[in-house]
Amino acid sequence: MAMLLDLSRRVLCPEVMDDPGLDPERHARALRGLARINAWSGSARILWSAVAPCAPSGAATVLRILDVASGAGDVPMRLWRKARRAGRDVELLGCDLSPMAVAFARQRAAEAGARVEFQRCDVLEESLPEGYDVVTCSLFLHHLEDGQAVELLRRVAAAARRLVLVSDLNRTRAGLAMAWLGTRLLSRSDVVHVDGPRSVKRAFTPAEALGLAERAGLHGATVVRRWPCRWLLRWAHP
């Protein structure tokens, strides 16, 4: 049991969601479950707390936001709703490697009447869309190996005109317990049940995330803890 709870370093066990051959029905069920978990845990709220100062009510210019590795698309859609309630005009684009996730997000946005666009993009190999003020990334960094995480941070920093925001899980025992229980209470997806705890085991601590940012050249970045068992990395363009 002690070995299973040793979280002193990352455990890079594969996640089912990262399998390109995942059955579409299981994939869609997992995306719905993750969207429900994101809503409960306030994934968009964590990002909006840092986006809001860039989006004052009544501002004349459109704030352009790019969300990297959007998955089900629920986080950028909630950011759009928060901006609308704040009286702020925003343009939101979400991108993801998975065609299945992009199609799912587009359908959900259309059903919700959310003015958010989605497109496929391999964020580690292809050029990121240009001209965005804020680049956000939620719950994706833990999917990557250390070198890939550094490369992603370099890429999002180069793409952002003003601000980079990266939010992810914190690798703690409390987070692992919460992931095990929460995934079972909030989703019936077997994929989510497996991947939730694995994601925590793969996650970076705030100190590790700050080290990645330094390696990527994001000097002056800050990392703050956020409930529940999350952290938020913020870097403003010089």
N, C-alpha and C positions, 0 to 999 in steps of 0.2 A: 504493500500500500504506500509506503514512504517513497518508493521509486516512482509510483504513478503520480504522486503529488509534488514531485521535485520540479519546480518551475524556475529554477535558477538560470536556465537557458532555454532557448526555443526548441520545440520538438516539431520537426518539419514532416509530420505525417500528412499524406495526401488528403485533399478534400474532394468529396464526391462531385461537388458543383464544378470543379475544375476539369472534369472528364468531358472532352468534346463529344464523346459518344453517348452521353447521358440521354436516356429516353425522354422525348419532349414532354410527355405527360407528367413524369416525375419532376422534370425541370420546372414546368409551369407551377406545379403544386409547391415546390420549394420556393419559387419566387414570391408566390402569394404569402407563404409563411414568413419569409424574411421581411416582406413589406409590413406585415402585422407586427413583427418584433421591432422593426425600426420605428413604427408609430408609437408603440408602448415605451420604448427607450428614449424617444426624443432625438433621433439622429439628426433630423433637420433643425431642431431647436439648437443643438450644439453648434452647428454651422452658422445659423442665423444670428446668434449672439455676436459673432464677429463680422458678419456681412452687413448687419443693420447700420453701423456707423458709416458705411460706404453708400448707404441708400437712404439719405434723409428725405422725409416727406416733402413733396413739392419740387424736388430737384428737376432741373430742366432737361438733363441728358439721360439717355437710357443706360442703365447699368447692365453690362453684358457678363453673364456668368456661364462658365463651362464646368460641367460636372463630369469627372473622369471615372470610368468603370461604374456606370450608373445602375447596372443590374436591372431590377424591376422598375426603375424610374421613379419610385415613390419619393425619394429624398428631393430631387430637383422639383418635382411637382409640389411638394409641401413648401419648398423655398418660394416658389412662384405664388402660392396662396398667401404666405406670410408677407411677401412684398406687396401684393395687391391690397391686403388689409392695412398695410402701412402707407398706402397711397403712393407707392413707388413703381415707376415703369421699369420693368426688367425684361431682358431677352435671355432665355435659358436654352442651352443645348446640352444634352447628355450623350455620352459616347460609351460604347462597350464593345468588347471583342466578340461576344456571342450574338449571332444573328437572331437566335431564339429570344434572348433577353431584349434586344432592340425591338423586335416585333411585339413582344409582350408589353413593353413600356409604351410604345406608340398607341396600342389599343387602349391601355389604361388611361393615357392622357386624353385620347379622343372621347372616351366614355365620361371622363370627369370634366371635360371642357377646359382643360388646362393648356395654356399656350406655351407648351414646352416641346421642343423638337428633339429627336433622337437619331443617331446615326452610328453605324458600325465603325470602329477604329481600334487597331492594335496599338495601344498606347505605348508599348515598349519598342515597337518596330517602325511605326508610321508617324508622320508629322502630325502634331496636334493641331486642331483648328486654331486659326489666328484671330487676334483682335478682341480678346476677352479681358475684361478688367479684373475679374476674380476667377480663379480656378480652384474648384473644390474636389475633394476625394474622400469618400466615406467608406470605411470598413473594407478596404481593398489592400492596403499595404501588407497586411499579414499573409496574404496569398503569395507574396514574393520572397525570394531569397534575398540576402542582404545586398548583394551587388545590384540586383534588379531594383530593389527599393531605392537605392541611391540614384540609379539611372532615372527612375520615375520622378523623383524629386527634382532632379536637374531639368527634366523635360517640362514639368508643370511650372517651374520657376521661369524658364525661358518663355513659356507661353503666356504667363500672366502679366498684364500691364501694371497692376496695382498690388494684388494680394493673392497669396496661396494659403489655403486652409485644408489641412489633412486631419481627419478624425479616425480613430481606430480603437480597438479593444486594448485593455491593459492586462498584461499577463500576471494574474494574481489568483490565489486559491479562491477568494471570494468571487472573482469573475468566473472561474471555472464552475463553481457550484451554481452560480446564477444562470450560466449558459445551459447547464444540464437541465435545471428545473424549468427555466423560462422557455426553452425550445419545445419542451413537452407540454407545457400549459398553453402556449400560444400557437402551436402548429401541429398538424397531424402528419407532416411530411417526414418520412424516414430519412431523407437526405439532410434536412435541417437538424434532426435529432443527432445524427452522426457528426455533421460539420460544425455545429455550434461549439461543443467542447473542444474539438480539434482546432477551431479558429483561435480560441483562447490560448491553447498550448503553442500555437504558431506566432502569437502576437508579440509585438515589441513593448517593452516598458517605456515610460516617458523618457528616461535617461538614454535608452538605446535609440529612441526616435530622434532625440536631439543630436546624438552622435551621427546618425545617418544624415541629418540636415547639414551638419558641419562638413561631412565628407562630400556632400553634393554642392557645396558652395553657398548654402543658404545661411550666410553669416548673420547673426542677430536674430535668428529664429527663436521663438519661445514655445514651450510646451506646458500646458496646464491640464490638470486632471479635471475630468467631467463625470458627473453621475450618468449612468450607472457603470462603474468600472471601465471608463473610457478616458481618452486624452485627446486634446486638440492642439495640433501644431499650427502656428501662425507665423507667416513670413511676409513682410511688406517689401515691395520693390524699392530699392534705393532711389 
